[in-house]
């Protein structure tokens, strides 16, 4: 079976994602499944006979969270800037080792990856989940130049961890 590639950016770092609607559920009976590119975020459908066994029914995320150690600064107009650590990251969000913001709070986030000389600015991020020592963060608005830098960091993590690019579960 051929390796799947994103039709937009050409990367082989794609992941089976959840099915939206009745058409995609019907297509799954003939082994056509929805996929999400882990770098450019493109969603597409493709024939893949093994995808049925690799679905993420247990994981609602469309992007694989990759272990990381990235310094991040939370900028919130209601409090002083806080510097914390990101423990995992994807193109869609991260886990931040901090507490203090309620679920649903919006803020700006500045990432300082060690491999990149320039910071990555997330203009709008939202707290999706709160745990005793961390928060699940979703990225909502990222300027294009910062989005490209985030993609480079994620690509470096994907390659650096030696993951099998196709169907990252």
N, C-alpha and C positions, 0 to 999 in steps of 0.2 A: 504494500500500500504506500502511496506517495505521502510525503510529509506535507502538511498543510502550511500555507503561507498567507499572510494578510494581503488582500488584493490592492490595498492602498500603499502600504510602506514596504511590503515584501518580507517582513520579518517572519520567522517561524515561531515566535513567542505568542501563541494564541491559546485560548482556553475555551472549552465548552462552557456556555452560559445558560441561564434559565430560558425556558420557552415562553414566548409572549403570545397568547391567543390560541385560538383553535387551529389556525392554519399551521403554525409551527408544531403543534401536537400531532396533527395529521402527517406532516412531513417527516416527523421522527419515525413513523412506521416504515418509511422507505430509506431510513438512515441519512436523512438530511437534517442537520442540527445547526443551531445558532452558535456562533463563536464570537469572542471578543479579543481583539488585538491588545496585548498587554502594554504596548508602547504608544501607538497612535490612537488608541481607544475605538477604532472602527469596529462596528458590529456587522457581521455578515453570516450567511448560511453556506454550508458546504456539505457534500456527501462524505461521510466517514463511518465506516462499519463498526469501529470500536467505541464510538462516542457514547453509546448507550450505557456502557460500563464505567464511563469516566465523568458522568454528570455530577454537578455539585449541588444536589438536592439538599444536602445538609448545610451548605454554605451559600448565603444569599449574595455574597460579593461576586462581582463580575471580574474583579482583578485580584490576582494572587498577591497577598501581603508578603513582602520579602524582609527577612531579618536585616536590621540595619542599626547603626549607631551614628545618628546625625544630630548635631546641636540645632536647636530651634528656639526662636524667640517668639513668645506670644505677645502681640500688641493689642491691647484692649483699652478703649478710652476710659473705662471705669476703674482701672487699676494700673499700677506701675508695670513696665515690661518685665516679663518673667522669662528666664532662659532655662530650657529643659532639654530632655533627650528624646528623640524619636527611636523607638525600638523595632518598628516595622513600618514599611511604606509600600505604596503602589501609586499608580497614576491617579487614583481616585481618592486616596486618603492615607491615614497613618494612625499609629498608636503613639500617644504622647504621654510620657511619664510625668504627670502632674495632676493636680486636682484643683478645685476652686471655681470652676466654671460649670454652670448648670447645663443639663441636656437642652439642646436647642439654642444655645448661645452662639452668636456670630462674633468673629474676631479676625484679625490679620495675623498671618504666620510667616516668619522669615526663617528659611532653612539655611544652614551653613555647612554644607557637605565638605568633607576634607579633600575630596578629589577635585572639586570645582573651586576655582579661585573666586568666582562671583557667587553671591547669595541667590537664593531662589525665593521669590516673593509670592505668597498665596494671598491675593487681595481679600478674599472672603473664604473663611473656613467655618464649619459648624460642628459643634459637639453633638455626636450621634449617640454615644453611650458613655456612661460614667462608671468607673470601677474604683475599688479602694485606693489604688495607687496610679491609675492611668485613666486616659480618656480616649475613646474612639473618635477620630476626626475625619470629616469628609471635606474634600476640596471642592469649592463651588466656583470660584472665579480666579483664573490664573492668566496673567498677561502672556501673549504669545512667546516672547523671548524667554520668559521664565519657564513656560511650559516645555520648550525645547530643552532647557537645562535639566528640568525634572526628568524628562525622557532619557537623557544621557545618564543620569544617576541610576534610574531604574534599569536601563540596559546594562550598565556596569555591574549592578547587583545580580541580574539574571545570568550574565555570562560568568561573573566571578564565582558564583555559587555552583557552577557546572550543572545547571538544571537541564533536563531534557526539554528543549524548547516547545515541542508540540504537546498540547493538552496538559499544560501545567495544572495539576489538581491541587 
